Amino acid sequence: FISYSASINSKQDAKFIIDMVKGMQCENPATHLAYAYRIPYGLGTSMCEYMEDDGEYGLGRRLLDKMKTAGSSATILLSSRWYTTHIGIRRFKHYMDTADEALTRKQLGPNYVE
């Protein structure tokens, strides 16, 4: 499990970050790369929000909720996993642990859980 976060200002920024993370994983692509982002628009009182589960049902919503709870905006949060064995529902704890660390650092650098 690895999570990343970065500051963004537009949907184009979000796409660039997603593509960059996928490119960093080109030798060994993740089984799942879920993400969510929040971008303020207008006078900053409205928020453009998007989430993607990438096959991990509900993970995008969890990432988005985590960002809302933290009060994060102008941010993308990505979380990836390489499937090796079935670990059931525990996988969401690992996703969220790495996402917590990534959101705290808010830099495009990996945060691992072994």
C-alpha positions in Angstrom: 0.0 0.0 0.0 1.3 3.4 -1.0 -0.5 6.8 -0.8 0.4 10.1 -2.3 -1.0 13.6 -2.0 -0.3 16.9 -3.8 -1.6 20.4 -4.1 -3.7 21.0 -7.3 -5.6 23.9 -8.8 -7.5 22.3 -11.6 -8.8 19.1 -13.1 -5.8 19.2 -15.5 -3.5 19.3 -12.5 -5.3 16.3 -11.1 -4.9 14.4 -14.4 -1.2 15.3 -14.5 -0.6 13.9 -11.0 -2.6 10.7 -11.7 -0.6 10.1 -14.9 2.6 10.9 -13.1 1.9 8.4 -10.3 0.9 5.8 -12.9 4.2 6.6 -14.8 6.2 6.1 -11.6 4.6 2.6 -11.3 5.2 1.7 -15.0 7.6 -1.2 -14.2 5.2 -2.7 -11.7 1.7 -1.1 -12.0 -0.5 -1.2 -8.9 -3.5 -3.5 -8.9 -5.7 -0.6 -7.7 -5.1 3.2 -7.8 -8.0 4.9 -6.1 -8.1 8.7 -5.7 -10.2 11.7 -4.7 -9.7 15.4 -5.2 -11.2 18.7 -4.1 -10.7 21.9 -6.0 -12.3 25.2 -4.9 -13.9 27.3 -7.7 -15.9 30.5 -8.0 -15.3 32.7 -5.0 -13.8 29.7 -3.2 -17.1 28.8 -1.5 -17.9 26.0 -3.9 -16.0 22.8 -4.3 -15.4 20.6 -7.3 -15.1 17.0 -6.0 -14.3 13.8 -7.7 -13.5 10.2 -6.6 -12.4 7.0 -8.3 -12.5 3.5 -6.6 -10.6 1.6 -9.3 -12.2 -1.6 -8.3 -12.0 -1.1 -4.5 -15.7 -0.4 -3.8 -16.1 2.7 -1.6 -12.4 3.6 -1.3 -12.8 6.8 -3.4 -15.6 7.9 -1.0 -13.5 7.1 2.0 -10.6 9.2 0.6 -12.9 12.1 -0.2 -14.5 11.9 3.3 -11.0 11.9 4.9 -10.1 15.1 2.9 -13.4 16.8 4.0 -12.8 15.9 7.6 -9.3 17.3 7.4 -10.6 20.5 5.7 -8.4 19.8 2.7 -9.0 21.7 -0.5 -7.0 22.2 -3.7 -5.7 18.7 -3.0 -5.5 15.2 -4.6 -5.1 12.1 -2.5 -4.2 8.8 -4.2 -3.9 5.4 -2.7 -2.5 2.2 -4.4 -2.2 -1.4 -3.7 -0.5 -4.4 -5.2 -2.6 -7.5 -4.8 -0.6 -10.4 -3.4 -3.0 -12.2 -1.1 -6.6 -11.9 0.0 -6.7 -9.8 3.2 -10.4 -8.9 3.2 -11.7 -5.8 4.9 -8.3 -5.1 6.6 -7.1 -3.6 3.4 -9.1 -0.5 4.0 -7.2 0.2 7.3 -4.0 0.0 5.4 -5.3 2.3 2.6 -6.4 4.8 5.3 -3.2 4.6 7.3 -1.1 5.5 4.3 -3.6 8.1 3.2 -3.5 9.8 6.7 0.3 10.1 6.4 0.2 11.4 2.8 -2.5 14.0 3.6 -0.5 15.2 6.6 2.6 15.7 4.5 0.8 17.0 1.4 3.7 16.3 -0.9 4.0 14.1 -3.8 6.0 11.4 -2.2 5.1 7.8 -1.3 3.9 6.8 2.1 4.2 3.0 2.6 2.7 0.3 4.7 4.4 -3.0 4.4 
